[in-house]
């Protein structure tokens, strides 16, 4: 038995050693690319990896020496940075020494040499090779710029040719980034395009370059789903427009608004429209909905901020056409998003933005206080849109805007009967519609409806106060209480009975504290009797109702 156990243990150990030896041989063959006499096939992860994508940080492992990691990565970075500045300074020195042709030739040879080193080291020194590639891209941009710009006597004297060669080099670099699916390189090229617009010191060309950045970044998002890149360039795009409006201080000019915005307005609106396509383009599965929504809001904030500056500075006397166009576009776009976008919140946001633009148009045409009536009627239109979109968000935001407008109107010393009754009717109609379609709007609380009912009650008192002579105001409020009781009966809704009781209490307070000294004694007695009769009648009705309910 002992001999058999010993033989079995030896066989197990032998099998284990053979398995380990086989694993080692497999690793050696795989590293040499000679697995079973054939070239090793790349793994799926290697095939899916972007060709020109690499980590900017040092990939330090626990079992590696920090010295070797710094020597491998740190020195590669340091050497490329020194090489970049060295070649740039050499080109600058030759140009300042009036050797324009030699400077251009030296720069071209240097860039060609860097790209050649990048190509021949791509397999043996991959990280260093990619650093050389980025070094070459930056030097190519710098070299092309210095063919015309930054010199008193440039090699290419024509600004048109200088910009043409610059655009050619940028087009080549963008094509390479697109082909290699390199987000880092694409972002670098887009930044170069913005720099080109700044250096050109031309409002027209600079605006065109900014619009090109917006279009290209959205193209990359559509093709590869690079939303982070778009998010960054939304900020840089609107900042670049602001720089042009301020006379391009980044280009060395004195800060101050330019005389006329001209074509900048068209390019600016085009950029806003381009970024708006974020809400319409089908997103990649890995992009979170919250990040996409935040990007759309980010675009709206940037567009609104710069457009506000343009409006105040250049369109203060003629802003109605611009806001009309924006309002129409946003409303049409919201309808398209409602039918095509998976994120319905975006359709609601564009609808609200369109209605805000419409409000500005109403103000520009009628001014205050005449515009308040259209504002109140517009509120009903917004609620109708909310019912169509099934959007609780629109209802909530419209409620806030309605209350803000109502507060501004009430703070004004002047009062108009038509506007008072308009706000009153719109508030009650909106409250009724919300109660009628609360399931469609997914409204689970009574807060919004109660807010509109309270606004309607306040505007009822205000409207009757200004519509009737001073001696009949209290009577009109008592009449309003009777109307609320009637509505409560017809609609079978307790909330209107509460409004009726509040109207009676308000009538009593005004009668006691305001009317005693102003009204004739006979008329005062009649009002007291009328108010007493109505109050006692209401009490009797409530008593009968409670007795009937107990029975």
C-alpha positions, 0 to 999 in steps of 0.5 A, a space after each residue: 500500500 505504501 508503495 502504491 501511495 508513493 507512486 501516485 504522489 510521484 505521478 501527481 508531482 510529475 503531472 504538475 511539473 509538466 503542466 507548469 513547463 507547458 505554461 512557460 513554453 506557451 508564454 515564451 512562444 506567445 511573446 515571440 509570436 511563434 505559437 504553433 509555428 504561426 504568428 501570434 494573433 492579436 487579442 480582441 482587446 488589442 484589436 479594439 484599442 484605439 491606435 493613438 491612445 495612451 496614458 499620460 500618467 506613469 503606469 507605476 507597478 508595485 514590483 517595478 523600480 520607480 527609478 526605471 519608470 521615471 527613466 522610461 516615461 519621465 525622461 521621454 516626456 522631458 526629452 520631447 518637451 526640450 526638443 519641442 522648444 529647441 526646434 521652435 527657438 531655432 526656427 524663431 532665431 533663423 527668422 529673426 536673423 532674416 533667414 526666412 527660407 532657411 528657417 522654413 526648410 529647417 523646420 520642415 526637415 525637423 518635423 519630417 525627422 521627428 515623424 520618421 523617428 516616430 515611425 521607426 520606433 513604433 514597435 520597439 519604443 511605442 510610448 516614446 514613439 507616440 510622444 514623438 507623434 504629438 511633438 510632430 503635430 505641435 511643431 507642424 502647427 507652429 511651423 505653419 503659423 510662422 510662415 505668415 504670422 508673428 513676423 514683420 517680413 514673413 516668408 508668405 506675405 499673403 494672409 490668404 495663403 498663410 491661412 490656406 496652408 494653416 487650414 491644410 495642415 489642420 485638416 490633415 491633423 484632424 483626419 489623422 485623429 479621426 482615422 486613428 480614433 484618438 480623442 486626445 489628438 482630436 481635442 488638441 487639433 480642435 484647440 489648434 483651430 480655436 488658436 488659429 481664429 485668435 491669431 488671425 485677428 479677424 472677426 469673420 475668420 475667427 467666428 468661422 473657425 469657432 463654428 468649425 470647432 462646434 461642427 467637428 466636435 459634434 461629428 466626433 460625438 456622432 461617430 465615436 460618442 466623445 461627449 466629454 470632448 463636446 462638453 469641454 468645447 461647449 465652454 471653449 466655443 462660447 468663451 471664444 465668441 466672448 473673446 471676439 466680442 471683446 476685441 480679441 484681447 487674447 490676440 493682443 488687442 485692447 479689451 473693449 466691445 467691437 463696433 458691430 458684431 456682423 457675421 459673428 451673430 450668424 456663426 454664433 447662432 449656428 454654433 448653438 444650433 449645432 450643439 443642440 443636436 446633442 438632444 437629437 442624435 442617438 446616444 451611445 449606450 455607455 453615455 449616462 442620461 444625466 451627463 447628456 442632459 447636463 451637456 444640453 443644459 450646459 449649451 443652453 447656459 453658454 448660449 444664453 449668457 453670450 446672447 444676452 451680452 450681444 442683445 444688450 450691446 448690439 440689439 437693444 433696439 432691434 431684438 424682436 426678430 432674433 428672439 422670434 427666430 429663436 422662439 420658433 426654432 426651439 418650439 419646432 425643435 421641441 416637437 421633433 424631440 418629443 417624437 424622436 428623442 428618448 429623453 423627453 425632458 429635453 423636449 420640455 426644456 426646449 419648449 420652455 426656452 421657446 416660450 421664454 423667447 416668446 415672452 421677450 418678443 411680447 415685451 419687445 412689441 407691447 412693453 409693460 404693462 400691456 404685455 402682461 395680458 399676453 403673458 397670462 394667456 401664454 401660460 395657458 398655451 404652455 399648459 397645453 404644450 405640457 399636456 401634449 408632452 405629458 410633461 410635469 416639468 413644464 407645468 412646474 416651471 410654468 407655475 414658477 414663471 407665472 407666479 414671478 410675473 404675477 408678483 412683478 405685476 402686483 408690485 406695479 402701482 398701475 392696475 388694468 382691469 383687463 389684465 387683472 381679470 386675465 390673470 384671474 381667469 387663467 389661474 382658475 382655468 389652469 387649476 381646473 385643467 391640472 385637476 382634470 388631467 393630473 394623471 396624464 401629467 403624473 402630478 401626485 400632489 395638490 401643491 401646484 393646483 393649490 398655488 394656482 387657486 390661491 393666485 386666482 383668489 388673490 387676483 379675484 379680490 384685486 380685480 373686483 377691487 379695481 373694477 367696482 367703485 370704492 363703495 361697492 368693493 365689499 359688496 363685490 367681494 361678497 358676490 365673489 364669495 357667492 360665485 365660489 359657493 356656486 362653483 363648489 356646488 357645480 364642480 362638487 369641489 371643497 376647495 372652492 368652498 374654502 375660497 368662498 369662506 376666505 372671500 367672506 372673511 376678507 369682506 368682513 375684515 374690510 367692512 370692519 376696519 376700512 368701510 366703517 369710516 367711509 360709507 354712509 350709515 344706511 349703506 353700511 347697515 345694508 352691507 352688514 345685514 347682507 354679510 350676516 345673512 350670507 354667513 348665517 345661511 352658510 352656517 345653516 347649510 353646513 349644519 344640515 350637511 353634517 346632520 345628514 352625513 351622521 344619519 
